[in-house]
């Protein structure tokens, strides 16, 4: 849940149920002792479920450990879904993350349910086949394993627990009144402008941008895979949050909002079935979607799912079906809308990393979108229209392609050959 929403329930309150200060060698999960509803299983069960899912579908799914948590050194598991999953293919890539915040596990279950559904229906659903054949989909369903385990094992009740288990005061013990970093304030974009300066805050941003290994691991994965679009699942509020509203506008704002509205149309409110509302994120805080756009130009959204931190089973099932549609919307947009192609060295034919700048859609306060290194593949999600696109790399003559037509429903594809500047 983000601070822009439902401020009444978000006032920084401290965990009340926990008074002991356990050492960091937290014992194994104790199922059945938690006040958390039973359909939100302990962390070990979730990890086993993730491993079993990948094991059953090893031709379409791969399990990666992308890092380890700050304090308990638990593995940060990522699942890749794609046809030919063990190769790096010439395809666009999505990223779905969940459980940045310990008390928001509905997204974790929904993300795993969607991954499972894509895998089990690959041979029967045209959509599943299209997504897995055309894209690589990365899921990081438990960004904050320490926080989730801590909350589970200590039987927290309202307001549960939000942060990770960073030992802010360095005393070697977990003290909920001063320890923990808000992982969704620790990303390395406009971090310094965010609030949450004090460790006691439930929105504490951490010692420096990307200080938390959980965040560093997600950032590293996103950069490595040159993510094109993503979803980050939080609870709650029934809203689609886009980057961003209060900072200089994101240069792709029109397209960002268009896609947010499409996502809102499939994510529907429990009460009356109306669309999730669309709401801008705070661009001046180290939040994941803000970093994803500002650093990678990925179209990334926070979905505040549900109406409570621990939705009942029936709500969860409805949310999982909606999320499946949201992933379809996101995937189809990346597959069908804008421009894509390859950038190659004109002499050697080797793929090149270069900047892809679209006239009228750039700004100095965000990074340029770049092509990826393995195939020289580039993409930009664009609304239908005509564009001037520049391809820029140091040591090469810039290439400007004018009057590039973008239609609705099919991407415009082309290959760009860059010429090395003589003597360089
Ligand atoms: Zn959250």
Boltz pocket constraint, residues with backbone or C-beta under 6 A from the ligand:
constraints:
  - pocket:
      binder: B
      contacts: [[A, 1], [A, 2], [A, 100], [A, 101], [A, 104], [A, 184], [A, 233], [A, 234], [A, 235]]
      max_distance: 6.0
